[in-house]
Each structure stands twice: as C-alpha cells, then as structure tokens.
Amino acid sequence: MPCLLAMWLSFRMSEIKGFKKSDIVDGIISVNRVMVYVEKQYIVKDMAKTPGSKRSLRLPDYILSLTEMVPDEQEYLVAMSGQVIYKRFSRLLEKKIIWRTLPSMIYDISMLLL
C-alpha cells in the first residue's frame, strides 16, 4: 500500500508514514501530520514540509480497500519502516512489476506490499 500511495497519489514517505485511518473520510485522505526519521527515531510533526503539502485527495477504490484491511488496533496505516518500504519498492522495480499498466496487475502489486 505505501508504494501505491506514493506512485498513484504522489505522497511523500513522511506523509505516508504519518497517515492514520482517521485521516480518511468518505474516501478522501488528508495530510494532517508527517512522521520523519531523525537521529534513529521517528518523530511525528503536525506541520508538513510546505504549507501546500496540507492537502486532501480522493483514494482510488483499490487503495481504499487496502486501507480498510488495516487492523483497527494499528495506530498508523503503514506500520513498516521507511527502509522496508524502500526495499519492497526496489524489488518491484527489479521485477518490472511497477511498469505494467493493466488494472488487473494492481492486485498483484498490492498483494506484494501487504
């Protein structure tokens, strides 16, 4: 899911790490905070990188369905570290899965990212 949020909606890693389920209302996700990695720890900030970063975008149905699979007890939508997200994204690039454009391939990608 984190790679899909980055590729299809152009969210930054810090924005993706900061998303909570409560940031999604009627299929629209809003950037309300960011989570950055500083000096070997994650820090949550209420302010994004720039004032224009505070935005809301409609989630495509296939990404929205993935967010609904996140357990309620999980505070943030993405629990994995930035390093794990990067490694999974790199693996997808190596396999050239990302460059397929058929909608049926989206399911394959999302299953690798869960």
C-alpha positions in Angstrom: 0.0 0.0 0.0 2.7 2.6 0.8 4.2 2.3 -2.7 0.8 2.7 -4.3 0.1 5.8 -2.2 3.4 7.2 -3.5 3.1 6.2 -7.1 -0.6 7.0 -7.8 -1.1 9.9 -5.4 2.4 11.4 -5.2 2.6 11.3 -1.4 6.0 11.7 0.3 7.3 8.9 2.5 6.9 11.1 5.6 3.2 11.8 4.7 2.6 8.1 4.1 4.2 7.1 7.4 2.0 9.8 9.2 -1.4 8.6 7.9 -4.0 7.3 10.3 -7.3 5.7 9.5 -9.0 8.8 10.9 -7.4 10.8 8.1 -9.7 9.0 5.6 -13.3 10.4 5.4 -15.7 9.4 2.6 -12.8 8.0 0.6 -10.7 11.2 0.8 -7.4 11.1 2.6 -5.9 14.2 4.2 -2.4 15.1 5.1 -2.7 16.1 8.8 0.8 15.1 10.0 4.1 13.7 8.9 6.4 11.2 10.5 10.1 11.8 10.0 13.1 9.7 11.0 15.7 11.8 12.9 18.6 10.5 14.9 17.4 6.9 14.9 13.9 7.6 16.0 10.6 8.5 14.4 9.1 12.0 15.2 5.6 13.0 14.4 5.1 16.6 13.3 1.7 18.4 12.8 3.3 20.5 10.0 4.1 19.1 6.6 7.2 20.1 4.6 5.5 23.1 3.0 2.1 24.8 3.5 1.0 23.5 0.2 1.6 19.9 1.5 -1.5 20.2 3.6 -3.9 18.6 1.1 -6.7 16.1 0.6 -7.0 13.6 -2.3 -9.6 11.0 -3.2 -8.3 7.5 -2.8 -8.8 5.1 -5.8 -11.2 2.2 -4.8 -8.3 -0.3 -4.9 -6.2 1.7 -2.5 -9.2 2.5 -0.2 -10.0 -1.3 0.0 -6.4 -1.9 1.2 -6.7 0.8 3.9 -9.9 -1.0 5.2 -7.8 -4.1 5.7 -5.5 -2.4 8.3 -6.4 -3.7 11.8 -8.3 -1.2 13.9 -5.8 -1.5 16.7 -3.0 -0.4 14.4 -2.5 3.4 15.0 -0.9 4.3 11.6 -1.9 3.0 8.2 1.7 1.9 7.5 3.5 0.1 10.3 6.6 -0.8 8.4 9.8 1.3 8.4 10.9 3.5 5.6 13.7 1.1 4.9 11.4 -1.8 4.4 9.1 0.3 2.1 12.2 1.3 0.0 13.4 -2.3 -0.2 9.9 -3.5 -1.4 9.7 -0.7 -3.9 13.2 -1.6 -5.2 12.2 -5.3 -5.5 9.1 -4.3 -7.5 11.3 -2.2 -9.9 13.7 -5.1 -10.4 10.8 -7.4 -11.3 9.4 -4.7 -13.6 6.0 -5.2 -12.0 5.5 -1.5 -11.4 5.7 -0.6 -15.1 2.7 -2.8 -16.1 -0.3 -0.7 -16.8 -3.2 -3.2 -16.9 -5.6 -2.7 -14.0 -5.5 -6.4 -13.3 -1.9 -6.1 -12.3 -2.7 -3.7 -9.4 -4.0 -6.6 -7.4 -0.6 -8.4 -7.8 1.3 -5.4 -6.7 -0.9 -4.8 -3.7 -0.5 -8.4 -2.5 3.3 -8.0 -2.6 3.0 -4.9 -0.4 0.8 -6.2 2.3 
